């Protein structure tokens, strides 16, 4: 089964066969499917564009959480090593 994607000759208007490389009437090259304009993509189901400033919040929040966790670990280690806090004697 072949699909007729060629349409008419852009030079003389003759009907082109689906597998034609050249027009049978005038000899001009037939348009190929990859040369034709693509239709606009459907707008339904498309995600809205996220502004760049909003996209950066995720990594920033994750980095801040990791920094706070590392700082808490350092403070905990210093309290244990220097003062023996949180250790039962």
C-alpha positions as CSV (number, residue, x, y, z in Angstrom):
1,X,0.0,0.0,0.0
2,X,1.5,3.3,-1.0
3,X,0.4,6.7,0.3
4,X,0.3,9.5,-2.2
5,X,2.3,12.3,-0.5
6,X,3.4,14.0,-3.8
7,X,0.3,15.8,-4.9
8,X,0.6,17.9,-8.0
9,X,3.7,19.1,-9.9
10,X,4.7,22.6,-8.6
11,X,5.9,23.6,-12.0
12,X,3.0,22.5,-14.4
13,X,0.3,21.2,-12.1
14,X,0.2,17.7,-13.5
15,X,-0.8,14.9,-11.1
16,X,2.3,13.0,-9.8
17,X,2.4,9.3,-9.0
18,X,3.2,8.4,-5.5
19,X,6.6,7.0,-6.4
20,X,7.5,9.6,-9.0
21,X,10.9,11.3,-8.8
22,X,10.2,13.6,-11.8
23,X,7.1,15.0,-13.4
24,X,6.0,13.0,-16.5
25,X,4.8,16.1,-18.3
26,X,7.5,18.7,-17.7
27,X,10.4,16.8,-16.2
28,X,10.9,18.9,-13.1
29,X,11.8,17.2,-9.9
30,X,8.9,16.0,-7.8
31,X,8.6,17.3,-4.3
32,X,9.6,14.8,-1.7
33,X,7.7,14.3,1.6
34,X,10.7,15.7,3.5
35,X,10.6,18.8,1.4
36,X,7.0,19.6,2.2
37,X,5.9,21.8,5.0
38,X,5.1,19.9,8.2
39,X,1.8,20.6,9.8
40,X,1.7,22.4,13.1
41,X,1.8,20.0,16.1
42,X,-1.5,19.7,17.9
43,X,-2.0,22.1,20.8
44,X,-4.0,19.6,22.9
45,X,-2.0,17.7,25.4
46,X,1.0,20.0,25.1
47,X,2.6,21.1,28.3
48,X,2.9,24.8,28.9
49,X,6.3,26.3,28.7
50,X,7.9,26.7,32.2
51,X,9.7,30.0,32.7
52,X,13.4,29.6,33.3
53,X,13.3,31.2,36.7
54,X,10.8,28.6,38.0
55,X,12.9,25.7,36.5
56,X,15.9,26.7,38.6
57,X,14.1,26.4,42.0
58,X,14.3,22.6,42.1
59,X,18.1,22.4,42.0
60,X,18.4,25.4,44.3
61,X,16.2,23.9,47.0
62,X,18.0,20.5,46.8
63,X,21.4,22.3,47.1
64,X,20.2,24.3,50.1
65,X,18.9,21.1,51.8
66,X,22.2,19.3,51.2
67,X,24.2,22.3,52.6
68,X,22.0,22.4,55.7
69,X,22.3,18.7,56.2
70,X,26.1,18.9,55.9
71,X,26.2,21.8,58.4
72,X,24.1,19.9,60.9
73,X,26.4,16.8,60.6
74,X,29.4,19.0,61.2
75,X,27.8,20.7,64.3
76,X,26.8,17.3,65.6
77,X,30.3,15.8,65.1
78,X,31.9,18.9,66.9
79,X,29.5,18.6,69.8
80,X,30.3,14.9,70.2
81,X,34.0,15.2,69.9
82,X,34.6,18.4,71.9
83,X,32.0,18.2,74.6
84,X,30.8,14.6,74.6
85,X,27.2,15.8,74.1
86,X,24.8,13.1,73.0
87,X,27.1,10.4,74.5
88,X,26.1,8.5,77.6
89,X,28.9,8.2,80.1
